[in-house]
Amino acid sequence: MRMEGKVVIVTGAYRGIGHAVSERLAGEGARVIAVDVMEGATFDSPLVEFNLMNVADLSQWESLVARVNRDYGRLDGLVNVAGVMGHHGGPEDFDIEDYEKVIAINQTGPLYGMRVAIPLMRASGGGSIVNFSSVMSTIGTWGWAAYHASKGAIAGMTMNAAVHHGPDSIRVNSIHPGLVNTFMTSGDDDFVAAAVAETPLGRIAEPSEIANAVLFLVSDESSFVTGVQFPVDGGFRAR
């Protein structure tokens, strides 16, 4: 029960990685405030409370954190998982509305989350923030211009926050998954095969494997880890 007594917000929790993270943290005793823009999420653990929310809306973040403060009086963790891939294009041919949507969800959403959550986390005596970046934050691949831009920004923004809020006993790290077996990869066999061919472990990750890494970063086991870009990519970047 490594998270017993802690309160954690997890975004993008309807399915995929966010759902796995919510269940994993709750399984270790955390009270999880799971949020997503999609309705109807179900969880095995009674410690997971689901809230409908758009992470790109600052006012909704303010309402959520106010409710967490009212109901629990503390906040120990924030895991910004919510994200979208967007249009598969390069700098010349992306759609500007699509680009702005990707930036709003992938980059601005976590910024809003930190902005609103940090005061309550500071008042709680500190905590841990995990922002989701990607292996695409540090390497170039074909297409996904907006996704690359947003995930690269997350890495820099996370290091900045780690420096600012270390004195508050708030740790801020980014996690950089490789390809993961979720709804985002289903139906694109060629894309998956290409990624597997470039991954030394010879497969893509399961959401539970990413959730295990998040558990380490949110828990007190990583108490001297902050400002780190944490890869969970099966050796993709090393290759």
VOBA-1610 file (N, C-alpha, C; in pm, whole numbers, padded with zeros to 5 digits, always signed):
BEGIN
Met+00084-00120+00000Met+00000+00000+00000Met+00088+00126+00000Arg+00164+00142-00107Arg+00261+00252-00114Arg+00198+00389-00128Met+00069+00395-00161Met+00003+00524-00182Met-00108+00548-00081Glu-00112+00470+00024Glu-00221+00482+00121Glu-00225+00621+00182Gly-00345+00680+00184Gly-00366+00812+00241Gly-00340+00927+00146Lys-00293+00898+00025Lys-00262+01004-00071Lys-00378+01026-00167Val-00391+01150-00213Val-00495+01189-00308Val-00426+01232-00438Val-00469+01171-00549Val-00401+01194-00677Val-00504+01219-00787Ile-00479+01319-00869Ile-00561+01344-00989Ile-00492+01278-01109Val-00570+01206-01189Val-00519+01143-01312Val-00608+01185-01427Thr-00550+01245-01531Thr-00629+01285-01647Thr-00621+01178-01757Gly-00713+01187-01852Gly-00715+01090-01961Gly-00746+00950-01912Ala-00835+00940-01812Ala-00854+00814-01739Ala-00963+00724-01795Tyr-01029+00766-01903Tyr-01140+00686-01955Tyr-01093+00547-02000Arg-00977+00541-02065Arg-00925+00414-02116Arg-00774+00424-02133Gly-00713+00317-02182Gly-00571+00319-02213Gly-00482+00340-02092Ile-00377+00419-02111Ile-00277+00440-02006Ile-00338+00507-01884Gly-00420+00610-01904Gly-00479+00681-01791Gly-00564+00591-01704His-00638+00501-01767His-00721+00404-01692His-00631+00310-01612Ala-00525+00261-01676Ala-00433+00169-01608Ala-00363+00238-01491Val-00324+00363-01509Val-00260+00439-01402Val-00356+00457-01284Ser-00480+00491-01313Ser-00579+00510-01206Ser-00597+00384-01123Glu-00612+00271-01191Glu-00631+00144-01121Glu-00506+00105-01041Arg-00388+00131-01098Arg-00263+00092-01031Arg-00243+00173-00903Leu-00266+00304-00910Leu-00249+00387-00792Leu-00352+00353-00685Ala-00476+00329-00728Ala-00580+00290-00632Ala-00548+00156-00569Gly-00488+00067-00648Gly-00450-00063-00595Gly-00345-00055-00486Glu-00272+00057-00484Glu-00173+00080-00378Glu-00227+00172-00269Gly-00358+00197-00271Gly-00421+00268-00160Gly-00453+00414-00183Ala-00421+00469-00301Ala-00448+00611-00326Ala-00596+00636-00351Arg-00643+00751-00310Arg-00774+00802-00353Arg-00750+00873-00486Val-00805+00819-00593Val-00776+00869-00728Val-00894+00948-00782Ile-00867+01071-00821Ile-00966+01156-00887Ile-00938+01144-01037Ala-01012+01057-01102Ala-00989+01027-01243Ala-01077+01117-01329Val-01017+01180-01431Val-01094+01272-01515Val-01073+01241-01663Asp-01175+01272-01741Asp-01167+01255-01887Asp-01282+01334-01949Val-01266+01364-02078Val-01370+01434-02151Val-01479+01338-02200Met-01450+01206-02193Met-01546+01105-02236Met-01620+01049-02116Glu-01749+01025-02134Glu-01833+00975-02026Glu-01830+00823-02018Gly-01869+00771-01901Gly-01896+00629-01888Gly-01781+00542-01844Ala-01674+00600-01791Ala-01561+00519-01746Ala-01600+00437-01623Thr-01553+00313-01618Thr-01577+00226-01503Thr-01443+00174-01451Phe-01436+00152-01320Phe-01313+00109-01256Phe-01342-00003-01158Asp-01244-00090-01140Asp-01260-00201-01047Asp-01250-00154-00901Ser-01167-00052-00877Ser-01143-00009-00740Ser-01243+00096-00695Pro-01297+00082-00575Pro-01388+00184-00520Pro-01314+00312-00481Leu-01181+00310-00486Leu-01104+00428-00451Leu-01089+00525-00567Val-01141+00487-00685Val-01135+00575-00802Val-01267+00649-00817Glu-01259+00780-00820Glu-01377+00866-00839Glu-01365+00932-00977Phe-01463+00910-01064Phe-01454+00963-01200Phe-01526+01097-01212Asn-01461+01191-01285Asn-01517+01323-01310Asn-01507+01355-01458Leu-01613+01408-01514Leu-01612+01452-01654Leu-01549+01589-01660Met-01440+01604-01742Met-01370+01731-01748Met-01288+01744-01876Asn-01282+01865-01929Asn-01198+01897-02043Asn-01070+01962-01991Val-00955+01898-02010Val-00830+01947-01954Val-00785+02078-02017Ala-00842+02113-02134Ala-00804+02237-02201Ala-00885+02357-02153Asp-00965+02338-02048Asp-01050+02444-01994Asp-01003+02478-01853Leu-00943+02596-01835Leu-00888+02635-01706Leu-00994+02641-01597Ser-01113+02688-01631Ser-01219+02700-01531Ser-01260+02563-01476Gln-01257+02462-01562Gln-01290+02327-01516Gln-01182+02272-01423Trp-01057+02304-01451Trp-00950+02267-01359Trp-00970+02334-01223Glu-01006+02461-01224Glu-01026+02533-01099Glu-01139+02472-01017Ser-01246+02433-01086Ser-01359+02371-01017Ser-01321+02235-00959Leu-01244+02158-01037Leu-01204+02025-00991Leu-01117+02034-00866Val-01014+02118-00869Val-00922+02125-00756Val-00991+02184-00633Ala-01084+02278-00654Ala-01161+02331-00541Ala-01243+02220-00477Arg-01299+02132-00560Arg-01378+02020-00508Arg-01288+01920-00434Val-01170+01894-00485Val-01075+01805-00417Val-01038+01863-00281Asn-01013+01992-00276Asn-00980+02058-00149Asn-01096+02048-00051Arg-01216+02070-00101Arg-01334+02063-00014Arg-01356+01922+00039Asp-01341+01821-00048Asp-01374+01684-00009Asp-01262+01614+00067Tyr-01136+01646+00033Tyr-01023+01571+00090Tyr-00923+01659+00166Gly-00924+01788+00140Gly-00838+01879+00212Gly-00690+01869+00179Arg-00657+01797+00069Arg-00517+01782+00033Arg-00506+01731-00111Leu-00388+01745-00168Leu-00358+01688-00298Leu-00210+01649-00297Asp-00184+01520-00325Asp-00048+01468-00318Asp+00013+01438-00454Gly-00071+01423-00554Gly-00017+01388-00685Gly-00104+01436-00799Leu-00040+01460-00914Leu-00109+01496-01037Leu-00040+01422-01151Val-00117+01346-01226Val-00062+01270-01340Val-00135+01315-01465Asn-00066+01390-01550Asn-00125+01445-01672Asn-00105+01349-01789Val-00202+01259-01808Val-00193+01159-01914Val-00265+01203-02041Ala-00373+01275-02028Ala-00462+01306-02141Ala-00384+01359-02261Gly-00412+01302-02378Gly-00342+01346-02498Gly-00407+01293-02625Val-00376+01358-02736Val-00424+01315-02867Val-00307+01321-02965Met-00315+01241-03072Met-00209+01238-03173Met-00226+01349-03277Gly-00348+01373-03319Gly-00373+01474-03420Gly-00345+01425-03561His-00341+01518-03654His-00324+01488-03797His-00183+01438-03826His-00175+01339-03915His-00046+01282-03953His+00015+01364-04066Gly+00077+01475-04029Gly+00136+01561-04130Gly+00260+01630-04080Gly+00334+01691-04173Gly+00453+01766-04139Gly+00425+01915-04136Pro+00529+01999-04126Pro+00511+02143-04115Pro+00437+02207-04232Glu+00444+02147-04351Glu+00380+02208-04467Glu+00232+02178-04480Asp+00188+02066-04421Asp+00053+02023-04455Asp-00037+01994-04336Phe+00000+02036-04215Phe-00092+02015-04104Phe-00206+02117-04110Asp-00317+02078-04051Asp-00433+02167-04041Asp-00418+02251-03915Ile-00429+02384-03927Ile-00401+02472-03814Ile-00498+02450-03699Glu-00624+02419-03727Glu-00720+02394-03619Glu-00684+02265-03545Asp-00642+02165-03623Asp-00599+02040-03560Asp-00476+02063-03473Tyr-00381+02142-03525Tyr-00259+02173-03450Tyr-00293+02239-03316Glu-00381+02337-03321Glu-00417+02410-03199Glu-00489+02320-03098Lys-00568+02225-03149Lys-00637+02131-03060Lys-00535+02041-02989Val-00437+01990-03064Val-00334+01904-03005Val-00255+01980-02898Ile-00216+02103-02929Ile-00142+02183-02832Ile-00226+02211-02708Ala-00354+02240-02728Ala-00442+02270-02615Ala-00454+02153-02519Ile-00467+02032-02573Ile-00486+01914-02488Ile-00354+01864-02432Asn-00254+01849-02520Asn-00128+01785-02480Asn-00036+01875-02400Gln-00038+02004-02430Gln+00058+02097-02369Gln-00007+02195-02271Thr-00111+02265-02317Thr-00174+02364-02231Thr-00250+02298-02116Gly-00312+02183-02141Gly-00385+02111-02036Gly-00297+02081-01915Pro-00181+02018-01934Pro-00092+01995-01820Pro-00046+02124-01752Leu-00024+02230-01831Leu+00015+02358-01772Leu-00096+02411-01680Tyr-00221+02405-01729Tyr-00333+02446-01645Tyr-00339+02361-01518Gly-00321+02230-01535Gly-00327+02141-01420Gly-00225+02177-01314Met-00102+02201-01358Met+00002+02240-01261Met-00029+02374-01197Arg-00072+02469-01278Arg-00102+02603-01228Arg-00202+02598-01112Val-00305+02515-01126Val-00413+02511-01028Val-00382+02415-00913Ala-00313+02305-00944Ala-00290+02203-00842Ala-00176+02238-00747Ile-00076+02309-00795Ile+00043+02333-00713Ile+00012+02407-00582Pro-00074+02509-00579Pro-00101+02572-00449Pro-00158+02476-00345Leu-00249+02387-00387Leu-00304+02290-00292Leu-00199+02187-00254Met-00116+02147-00350Met-00010+02051-00322Met+00091+02111-00224Arg+00124+02239-00243Arg+00215+02308-00151Arg+00156+02312-00010Ala+00028+02343-00001Ala-00039+02349+00129Ala-00047+02212+00195Ser-00038+02107+00113Ser-00043+01970+00164Ser+00093+01920+00210Gly+00196+02004+00194Gly+00330+01967+00236Gly+00418+01914+00126Gly+00370+01922+00001Gly+00449+01875-00113Gly+00376+01766-00188Gly+00443+01712-00288Gly+00380+01608-00368Gly+00459+01578-00493Ser+00395+01510-00587Ser+00462+01467-00709Ser+00372+01490-00829Ile+00430+01546-00936Ile+00360+01567-01063Ile+00431+01487-01170Val+00353+01414-01249Val+00407+01338-01362Val+00337+01386-01488Asn+00413+01444-01579Asn+00360+01490-01707Asn+00397+01391-01817Phe+00301+01360-01902Phe+00327+01263-02008Phe+00383+01331-02132Ser+00506+01294-02163Ser+00568+01333-02288Ser+00570+01209-02378Ser+00678+01187-02453Ser+00685+01076-02548Ser+00829+01061-02595Val+00861+00944-02651Val+00991+00930-02717Val+01002+01031-02831Met+00889+01075-02885Met+00889+01170-02995Met+00928+01311-02952Ser+00954+01329-02823Ser+00997+01461-02776Ser+01143+01488-02809Thr+01220+01383-02833Thr+01364+01400-02853Thr+01416+01340-02983Ile+01328+01278-03062Ile+01370+01222-03190Ile+01274+01270-03299Gly+01318+01263-03422Gly+01232+01299-03533Gly+01172+01176-03598Thr+01045+01180-03628Thr+00979+01074-03705Thr+00895+01139-03814Trp+00848+01060-03906Trp+00767+01111-04016Trp+00628+01150-03965Gly+00583+01271-03999Gly+00448+01314-03962Gly+00436+01360-03819Trp+00310+01377-03775Trp+00275+01412-03637Trp+00344+01540-03589Ala+00345+01645-03672Ala+00413+01769-03636Ala+00362+01828-03505Ala+00231+01833-03488Ala+00174+01892-03367Ala+00207+01807-03244Tyr+00200+01676-03259Tyr+00230+01586-03147Tyr+00376+01603-03103His+00469+01604-03200His+00610+01626-03168His+00627+01757-03090Ala+00566+01864-03140Ala+00581+01995-03078Ala+00529+01995-02934Ser+00413+01936-02914Ser+00352+01937-02781Ser+00432+01855-02681Lys+00482+01740-02724Lys+00555+01653-02632Lys+00695+01707-02602Gly+00756+01775-02699Gly+00883+01841-02671Gly+00865+01952-02569Ala+00756+02026-02582Ala+00727+02133-02488Ala+00706+02080-02347Ile+00641+01965-02335Ile+00618+01905-02203Ile+00749+01878-02131Ala+00849+01828-02204Ala+00978+01797-02142Ala+01041+01924-02084Gly+01041+02032-02162Gly+01099+02157-02113Gly+01019+02218-02000Met+00888+02216-02012Met+00801+02273-01911Met+00815+02199-01778Thr+00834+02068-01786Thr+00850+01987-01665Thr+00978+02022-01591Met+01088+02038-01664Met+01214+02075-01599Met+01204+02213-01534Asn+01136+02305-01602Asn+01117+02438-01546Asn+01039+02432-01415Ala+00931+02353-01414Ala+00849+02340-01293Ala+00927+02273-01181Ala+01012+02175-01216Ala+01091+02106-01114Ala+01184+02204-01043Val+01245+02294-01120Val+01336+02394-01061Val+01259+02492-00973His+01144+02537-01023His+01065+02635-00948His+01011+02579-00817His+00971+02453-00818His+00894+02403-00704His+00964+02297-00620Gly+01094+02276-00647Gly+01172+02194-00556Gly+01169+02246-00413Pro+01183+02378-00393Pro+01176+02432-00256Pro+01042+02409-00187Asp+00937+02378-00266Asp+00806+02349-00207Asp+00788+02201-00179Ser+00895+02123-00197Ser+00889+01976-00182Ser+00793+01914-00284Ile+00781+01980-00400Ile+00700+01926-00510Ile+00795+01879-00618Arg+00790+01750-00648Arg+00873+01692-00752Arg+00795+01688-00883Val+00862+01717-00993Val+00797+01722-01124Val+00884+01646-01225Asn+00829+01541-01281Asn+00902+01459-01377Asn+00815+01434-01500Ser+00881+01407-01612Ser+00806+01369-01733Ser+00837+01224-01766Ile+00737+01154-01813Ile+00752+01014-01853Ile+00741+01007-02006His+00828+00927-02067His+00842+00926-02213His+00822+00784-02265Pro+00697+00744-02287Pro+00672+00608-02336Pro+00708+00594-02484Gly+00741+00472-02520Gly+00743+00436-02661Gly+00602+00400-02702Leu+00589+00317-02804Leu+00456+00279-02851Leu+00390+00186-02749Val+00261+00211-02721Val+00188+00137-02619Val+00063+00076-02682Asn+00026-00041-02636Asn-00090-00113-02688Asn-00220-00053-02634Thr-00267+00052-02702Thr-00392+00117-02664Thr-00477+00139-02788Phe-00590+00207-02769Phe-00678+00240-02881Phe-00607+00324-02986Met-00503+00399-02947Met-00432+00483-03043Met-00352+00402-03144Thr-00314+00281-03107Thr-00234+00198-03197Thr-00314+00089-03265Ser-00436+00064-03220Ser-00515-00043-03278Ser-00553-00011-03422Gly-00542-00111-03509Gly-00583-00095-03648Gly-00475-00040-03739Asp-00359-00006-03685Asp-00249+00047-03769Asp-00132-00050-03762Asp-00149-00165-03825Asp-00050-00273-03813Asp+00086-00233-03869Asp+00089-00157-03977Asp+00216-00116-04036Asp+00295-00026-03943Phe+00225+00068-03879Phe+00289+00160-03785Phe+00346+00084-03666Val+00267-00011-03613Val+00313-00091-03499Val+00433-00176-03538Ala+00427-00239-03654Ala+00537-00325-03699Ala+00667-00245-03715Ala+00655-00124-03767Ala+00774-00039-03784Ala+00834-00002-03649Ala+00749+00028-03551Ala+00798+00063-03418Ala+00864-00057-03350Val+00802-00174-03363Val+00858-00295-03303Val+00996-00325-03362Ala+01010-00304-03492Ala+01138-00331-03558Ala+01250-00242-03505Glu+01216-00125-03453Glu+01315-00031-03400Glu+01329-00039-03248Thr+01258-00133-03184Thr+01260-00145-03038Thr+01341-00267-02996Pro+01451-00249-02924Pro+01535-00362-02886Pro+01461-00474-02814Leu+01361-00442-02733Leu+01287-00549-02665Leu+01190-00621-02758Gly+01174-00572-02879Gly+01100-00645-02981Gly+00950-00650-02966Arg+00892-00551-02898Arg+00747-00546-02882Arg+00710-00406-02838Ile+00579-00378-02833Ile+00532-00253-02776Ile+00491-00277-02631Ala+00472-00169-02557Ala+00441-00180-02415Ala+00293-00204-02391Glu+00263-00260-02276Glu+00126-00268-02227Glu+00101-00150-02133Pro-00023-00100-02126Pro-00052+00012-02036Pro-00008-00011-01892Ser-00017-00135-01845Ser+00021-00165-01707Ser+00169-00139-01683Glu+00253-00155-01787Glu+00396-00130-01771Glu+00425+00019-01754Ile+00349+00101-01824Ile+00362+00245-01807Ile+00310+00285-01668Ala+00201+00223-01627Ala+00143+00254-01495Ala+00240+00221-01383Asn+00317+00115-01397Asn+00416+00080-01294Asn+00522+00189-01280Ala+00564+00245-01393Ala+00663+00352-01388Ala+00605+00477-01323Val+00479+00506-01354Val+00413+00620-01291Val+00404+00601-01140Leu+00369+00481-01097Leu+00361+00454-00954Leu+00492+00488-00883Phe+00604+00450-00943Phe+00735+00482-00884Phe+00754+00633-00872Leu+00720+00706-00979Leu+00744+00851-00979Leu+00650+00926-00886Val+00528+00876-00866Val+00433+00944-00778Val+00457+00907-00632Ser+00506+00788-00608Ser+00523+00741-00471Ser+00647+00801-00406Asp+00659+00781-00276Asp+00773+00831-00200Asp+00901+00753-00232Glu+00890+00644-00307Glu+01009+00568-00344Glu+01102+00649-00435Ser+01046+00751-00501Ser+01127+00837-00588Ser+01148+00973-00524Ser+01165+00976-00393Ser+01164+01101-00316Ser+01277+01198-00351Phe+01383+01150-00419Phe+01492+01240-00458Phe+01505+01248-00611Val+01393+01225-00678Val+01390+01227-00824Val+01301+01341-00870Thr+01359+01439-00936Thr+01280+01548-00993Thr+01352+01607-01114Gly+01273+01661-01208Gly+01329+01717-01330Gly+01380+01614-01428Val+01336+01489-01412Val+01389+01379-01493Val+01297+01348-01611Gln+01359+01317-01726Gln+01286+01265-01842Gln+01298+01113-01837Phe+01192+01048-01795Phe+01194+00905-01762Phe+01146+00822-01880Pro+01235+00753-01953Pro+01191+00676-02070Pro+01137+00539-02030Val+01026+00500-02091Val+00973+00365-02079Val+00943+00320-02221Asp+01048+00286-02294Asp+01035+00271-02439Asp+01098+00144-02496Gly+01132+00050-02409Gly+01188-00075-02457Gly+01321-00059-02528Gly+01391+00051-02502Gly+01520+00076-02566Gly+01514+00150-02697Phe+01395+00203-02731Phe+01376+00269-02861Phe+01474+00384-02881Arg+01487+00471-02782Arg+01576+00588-02797Arg+01722+00545-02797Ala+01756+00442-02722Ala+01894+00395-02719Ala+01937+00346-02857Arg+01846+00281-02928Arg+01878+00233-03061Arg+01886+00346-03161
//
